[in-house]
Amino acid sequence: MDPRKKVAMKGSAWSLALTMAVSLSAHASSAQDQRAEQMTQIPTCATRIGTLAVEEPERGVDWWSERQLPSPTKLIKVFVAKSGCFTLVDRSAGMDMAMRERSLASSGELRARSNLGKGQIKAADYVLVPDLVSSNRDANGGSVGSVLGGLLGSSKIGRLAGNVGFSSKTADVVLTLTDVRSSEQVAMADGSAKKNDISFAGSGALWGSSGFGGAGVGGYANTEIGQVITMAYLQAYNKLVGQLGSLSSNAAQSNAQQAVTMLKPGRLLATATGGAAVRTLDPGMMLYPTGNKKGVMWEVEDELGNKGWVSSALLELSK
């Protein structure tokens, strides 16, 4: 073959390879910009709805470690903090340290007037559980190395081209919000994301660090499957916030009052000031406050539907 034709063919192949590389780089940049834009679209709440604890997905099922990712609870907490819809309470490592401090206080090891003890921990009104329904790290994967390698001819260029691969990465997630007092699942939202990305073998992630890095969730910013999972959770959280309008701003008052138990024998009275006895009450009997109170008298209901008044001096919170 004419040497000039060989040079022309190689030149064309190089041109094709460079064009594809530029196109793929632009695609990655575009996807990164899309994700950054989505991050700025986290909805915000004018007032905080209540306190929230973020729980680990399905205890005993650790799908994130095998993907070299931190726990998704860290990611969700970033969303919650940015939205301002809830006050976060720690029920993981921070809680463990808090209980250790309380143990030191109860043993007398802490300084006087440390003001650390029982009755100070804020209750969680809601629990948010992030679950990963499915993820596909390398669906429909294929390599253009064989194609470019054949075009370029050079073994060195062929090895470089062989490190360029296409893959389709997908993730489907669910966020579930549960009322701690009633155990009702008051909101549930799903999210899904898919990204056709590029990977260069041995060169690490193509995605640079982001605002997540400072929050200790860098794996979700710096790995391709992490970014897909991030977008899926972000979509689900946006949907979840849209469902919060029906929730009360005071979950404690909106829920049924905590049950009480009779400490001593007594009577269920028709009115708070006395009147006829509706029935006698035995020690250990469980009653359900309606929320109405007059002085020391509480209005309660028994398990048979009888309603009346009883002195709070005869009651204790059910354990």
C-alpha positions as CSV (number, residue, x, y, z in Angstrom):
1,M,0.0,0.0,0.0
2,D,1.1,3.5,-0.8
3,P,2.9,4.9,2.4
4,R,1.0,8.1,1.9
5,K,-2.3,6.3,2.1
6,K,-1.2,4.5,5.3
7,V,-0.3,7.9,6.9
8,A,-3.7,9.3,5.8
9,M,-5.5,6.4,7.3
10,K,-3.6,6.7,10.6
11,G,-4.3,10.4,10.6
12,S,-8.0,9.8,10.1
13,A,-8.0,7.2,12.9
14,W,-6.2,9.7,15.3
15,S,-8.7,12.3,14.4
16,L,-11.6,9.9,15.1
17,A,-10.0,8.9,18.5
18,L,-9.4,12.6,19.5
19,T,-13.0,13.5,18.4
20,M,-14.4,10.7,20.6
21,A,-12.2,11.6,23.5
22,V,-13.3,15.2,23.4
23,S,-17.0,14.2,23.1
24,L,-16.7,11.8,26.0
25,S,-15.0,14.4,28.1
26,A,-17.7,16.9,27.3
27,H,-20.3,14.2,28.2
28,A,-18.7,13.7,31.6
29,S,-18.5,17.5,32.2
30,S,-22.1,17.9,31.2
31,A,-23.2,15.1,33.7
32,Q,-21.2,16.7,36.4
33,D,-22.8,20.1,35.8
34,Q,-26.2,18.4,35.8
35,R,-25.5,16.9,39.2
36,A,-24.3,20.2,40.6
37,E,-27.4,21.9,39.3
38,Q,-29.6,19.3,41.0
39,M,-27.8,19.9,44.3
40,T,-28.9,23.5,44.2
41,Q,-32.5,22.5,43.7
42,I,-33.0,20.9,47.1
43,P,-36.3,22.4,48.3
44,T,-36.3,24.3,51.6
45,C,-38.9,24.6,54.3
46,A,-39.9,27.9,55.9
47,T,-40.1,26.3,59.4
48,R,-38.7,23.0,60.8
49,I,-41.4,20.3,61.0
50,G,-39.7,18.4,63.9
51,T,-36.7,16.4,64.9
52,L,-35.4,13.6,62.7
53,A,-33.1,10.6,63.1
54,V,-31.7,9.0,60.0
55,E,-31.5,5.2,60.4
56,E,-29.2,2.8,58.6
57,P,-30.9,0.9,55.7
58,E,-32.2,-2.6,56.7
59,R,-30.0,-3.5,59.6
60,G,-27.5,-6.2,58.6
61,V,-27.6,-5.4,54.9
62,D,-24.5,-3.4,54.0
63,W,-24.6,-2.7,50.3
64,W,-22.4,0.4,50.4
65,S,-19.1,-1.0,51.6
66,E,-18.7,-3.3,48.6
67,R,-19.0,-0.2,46.5
68,Q,-16.4,1.7,48.5
69,L,-19.0,4.2,49.7
70,P,-19.7,5.6,53.2
71,S,-23.1,4.9,54.7
72,P,-25.9,6.6,52.8
73,T,-27.1,8.1,56.1
74,K,-24.2,10.7,55.8
75,L,-25.5,11.6,52.3
76,I,-29.1,12.0,53.5
77,K,-28.1,14.2,56.4
78,V,-26.4,16.6,54.0
79,F,-29.8,16.9,52.1
80,V,-31.7,17.3,55.4
81,A,-29.3,20.0,56.6
82,K,-29.5,21.9,53.4
83,S,-33.3,21.8,53.2
84,G,-33.9,23.0,56.8
85,C,-37.1,20.9,57.1
86,F,-36.0,19.0,60.2
87,T,-33.6,19.3,63.2
88,L,-31.3,16.4,63.1
89,V,-30.7,14.3,66.2
90,D,-27.8,11.8,66.3
91,R,-28.6,8.2,67.0
92,S,-25.3,6.7,65.8
93,A,-21.7,7.5,66.7
94,G,-22.5,10.9,68.3
95,M,-25.2,9.3,70.5
96,D,-22.7,6.6,71.6
97,M,-20.3,9.3,72.7
98,A,-23.0,11.2,74.5
99,M,-24.0,8.0,76.5
100,R,-20.4,7.5,77.4
101,E,-20.3,11.1,78.8
102,R,-23.5,10.4,80.8
103,S,-21.9,7.2,82.2
104,L,-18.9,9.3,83.4
105,A,-21.4,11.7,85.0
106,S,-23.3,9.0,86.8
107,S,-20.1,7.5,88.1
108,G,-19.0,10.9,89.5
109,E,-16.0,11.3,87.3
110,L,-17.1,14.6,85.7
111,R,-16.6,18.0,87.3
112,A,-19.3,19.5,89.5
113,R,-22.0,21.6,87.7
114,S,-21.3,19.9,84.4
115,N,-25.1,19.9,83.8
116,L,-25.1,16.6,82.2
117,G,-27.6,13.9,83.0
118,K,-31.0,12.3,82.4
119,G,-33.9,14.1,80.9
120,Q,-31.9,16.2,78.4
121,I,-31.8,14.2,75.2
122,K,-34.2,15.5,72.5
123,A,-36.7,13.0,71.2
124,A,-36.9,12.2,67.6
125,D,-40.3,12.9,66.1
126,Y,-39.5,11.0,62.9
127,V,-37.1,8.4,61.5
128,L,-35.9,8.5,57.9
129,V,-34.7,5.2,56.4
130,P,-32.8,5.3,53.0
131,D,-33.0,2.0,51.1
132,L,-31.3,1.0,47.9
133,V,-33.8,-1.1,45.9
134,S,-31.3,-2.0,43.1
135,S,-28.2,-0.7,41.5
136,N,-26.4,-1.8,38.4
137,R,-22.7,-0.8,38.2
138,D,-22.0,-2.2,34.7
139,A,-25.1,-2.9,32.7
140,N,-24.7,-3.2,29.0
141,G,-21.0,-2.6,29.3
142,G,-18.9,-2.5,26.2
143,S,-15.4,-1.4,25.1
144,V,-14.4,0.6,22.1
145,G,-10.8,-0.6,22.5
146,S,-11.1,-3.4,20.0
147,V,-12.6,-1.0,17.4
148,L,-10.1,1.8,18.0
149,G,-7.2,-0.6,18.4
150,G,-8.0,-2.1,15.0
151,L,-8.3,1.3,13.4
152,L,-5.1,2.7,15.0
153,G,-3.0,-0.3,14.4
154,S,-0.3,0.7,16.9
155,S,-0.1,-1.7,19.9
156,K,0.6,1.2,22.3
157,I,-2.4,3.2,21.0
158,G,-4.5,0.0,21.1
159,R,-3.7,-0.5,24.8
160,L,-4.8,3.1,25.5
161,A,-8.0,2.7,23.5
162,G,-8.7,-0.6,25.3
163,N,-8.9,1.4,28.6
164,V,-11.8,3.4,27.3
165,G,-15.1,1.8,28.1
166,F,-18.8,2.6,28.1
167,S,-21.2,1.4,30.8
168,S,-24.7,2.2,31.9
169,K,-25.0,2.7,35.6
170,T,-28.4,2.7,37.3
171,A,-29.8,3.0,40.8
172,D,-33.3,2.8,42.3
173,V,-33.8,4.0,45.9
174,V,-36.6,4.6,48.4
175,L,-36.9,7.0,51.3
176,T,-39.4,6.1,54.1
177,L,-40.4,8.6,56.8
178,T,-41.9,7.0,59.9
179,D,-43.7,8.8,62.8
180,V,-41.9,7.6,66.0
181,R,-45.0,7.8,68.2
182,S,-47.6,6.1,66.0
183,S,-45.2,4.0,63.8
184,E,-47.1,5.3,60.8
185,Q,-45.2,5.6,57.5
186,V,-46.2,9.2,56.9
187,A,-44.3,9.7,53.7
188,M,-42.5,7.5,51.1
189,A,-40.7,8.5,48.0
190,D,-38.7,6.7,45.3
191,G,-36.0,7.9,43.1
192,S,-34.0,6.6,40.2
193,A,-31.0,7.7,38.2
194,K,-29.1,6.4,35.2
195,K,-25.9,7.7,33.6
196,N,-24.1,6.5,30.6
197,D,-20.6,7.3,31.7
198,I,-17.0,6.6,30.7
199,S,-14.2,5.0,32.7
200,F,-10.5,5.1,32.1
201,A,-8.9,2.1,33.6
202,G,-6.3,2.8,36.2
203,S,-6.9,6.6,36.1
204,G,-9.4,6.9,39.0
205,A,-12.7,8.7,39.0
206,L,-13.4,11.3,36.4
207,W,-15.6,13.2,38.8
208,G,-13.9,15.8,40.9
209,S,-14.6,16.6,44.5
210,S,-17.7,18.6,45.4
211,G,-19.4,20.0,48.4
212,F,-20.0,16.4,49.6
213,G,-16.3,16.0,50.2
214,G,-16.2,18.2,53.2
215,A,-19.2,16.3,54.7
216,G,-17.3,13.0,54.7
217,V,-19.2,11.5,51.8
218,G,-16.6,12.0,49.1
219,G,-17.2,8.5,47.7
220,Y,-20.6,9.7,46.5
221,A,-18.9,12.5,44.6
222,N,-15.8,10.8,43.4
223,T,-17.1,7.5,42.1
224,E,-19.4,7.0,39.1
225,I,-21.9,4.6,40.9
226,G,-21.7,6.9,43.9
227,Q,-22.8,9.8,41.8
228,V,-25.7,7.8,40.3
229,I,-26.9,6.8,43.8
230,T,-26.6,10.4,44.9
231,M,-28.8,11.6,42.1
232,A,-31.4,8.9,42.8
233,Y,-31.5,9.8,46.5
234,L,-31.7,13.5,45.7
235,Q,-34.7,12.9,43.4
236,A,-36.4,10.8,46.2
237,Y,-35.7,13.5,48.8
238,N,-37.2,16.2,46.6
239,K,-40.3,14.1,46.3
240,L,-40.4,13.4,50.0
241,V,-40.2,17.1,50.9
242,G,-43.2,17.7,48.6
243,Q,-45.2,15.3,50.9
244,L,-44.5,17.1,54.1
245,G,-47.2,19.7,53.9
246,S,-49.7,17.4,55.6
247,L,-47.5,16.9,58.7
248,S,-48.1,18.9,61.9
249,S,-45.5,21.3,63.1
250,N,-45.8,19.8,66.6
251,A,-45.7,16.0,66.3
252,A,-45.8,15.5,70.1
253,Q,-49.1,17.4,70.5
254,S,-50.7,16.0,67.4
255,N,-50.2,12.3,68.4
256,A,-52.3,10.5,71.0
257,Q,-51.3,11.1,74.6
258,Q,-49.1,8.5,76.2
259,A,-50.9,5.8,78.1
260,V,-51.0,5.8,81.9
261,T,-51.3,3.1,84.5
262,M,-53.3,3.1,87.8
263,L,-50.9,3.1,90.8
264,K,-53.7,2.8,93.4
265,P,-57.4,1.9,93.5
266,G,-59.7,4.7,92.4
267,R,-62.8,5.7,90.5
268,L,-63.5,7.1,87.1
269,L,-65.7,10.1,87.7
270,A,-68.3,11.6,85.3
271,T,-66.9,15.2,85.8
272,A,-63.7,16.8,86.8
273,T,-65.4,18.2,89.9
274,G,-66.8,14.9,91.1
275,G,-70.2,13.4,90.2
276,A,-71.2,9.8,89.8
277,A,-68.6,7.2,89.4
278,V,-68.5,5.7,85.9
279,R,-66.6,2.7,87.2
280,T,-64.0,1.6,89.7
281,L,-60.3,1.5,88.7
282,D,-57.9,-1.2,89.9
283,P,-54.1,-0.9,90.2
284,G,-52.3,-1.9,87.0
285,M,-55.2,-0.9,84.8
286,M,-54.1,1.0,81.6
287,L,-55.9,4.2,80.6
288,Y,-55.6,6.6,77.7
289,P,-55.6,10.4,78.3
290,T,-57.6,12.5,75.9
291,G,-55.4,15.5,76.5
292,N,-58.0,17.4,78.6
293,K,-56.9,18.5,82.1
294,K,-58.4,20.5,84.9
295,G,-56.0,21.0,87.8
296,V,-54.9,17.5,88.9
297,M,-57.8,15.8,87.2
298,W,-57.2,14.2,83.8
299,E,-59.8,13.0,81.4
300,V,-59.1,9.4,80.3
301,E,-60.7,6.6,78.4
302,D,-60.5,2.9,79.3
303,E,-60.2,0.0,76.8
304,L,-63.9,-0.5,76.8
305,G,-64.6,3.1,75.7
306,N,-65.7,4.4,79.1
307,K,-64.6,8.1,79.4
308,G,-64.3,10.0,82.6
309,W,-62.0,11.9,85.0
310,V,-59.4,10.6,87.4
311,S,-56.8,12.2,89.7
312,S,-53.3,12.3,88.2
313,A,-52.0,11.5,91.7
314,L,-53.2,8.0,91.1
315,L,-51.4,7.6,87.8
316,E,-48.0,6.9,86.3
317,L,-46.9,6.9,82.7
318,S,-47.1,3.3,81.3
319,K,-43.8,1.6,80.8
